[in-house]
Amino acid sequence: MTAPGTGTGASTRADTGAGVGTGAGTGRAVGPVMRGTDGELADAVAAAIERDNPDAQVVVDDQGGYVRIAVPRRCVLTRGSLEEELGREFRLSALEPALASFAGRLRQTEEQWVWYLERRD
């Protein structure tokens, strides 16, 4: 897994209820909420999102039962980055059962998922 904060963007990892309001912008953060039952997959998704959004502040809030990954306004997850983090092939559609929820709107292709805000603030 990529070490948090190694890109040009900043990454914040919170293990106990730090919340996504700090840094990602309350009400403007988007991204997946992963079920905490598959730690390897949740960690790989978080690391891939950090890689795919190098100029954004990525907040990873691990609550044990779920992992919220928040990025201001736009969050990109590519199949290539996720496969690199997992060390194996992975179809993004196979991620759906591991999602508890997500913030924002989601546009999906076979190669990438993009969470975004529809409104303009």
Beta strands, then each sheet from edge to edge (+ up, - down):
strand 1: 11-14
strand 2: 29-35
strand 3: 58-62
strand 4: 66-72
strand 5: 74-78
strand 6: 99-103
strand 7: 105-108
strand 8: 112-116
sheet 1: 1+ 3+ 4- 2+ 6-
sheet 2: 5+ 8- 7+
end
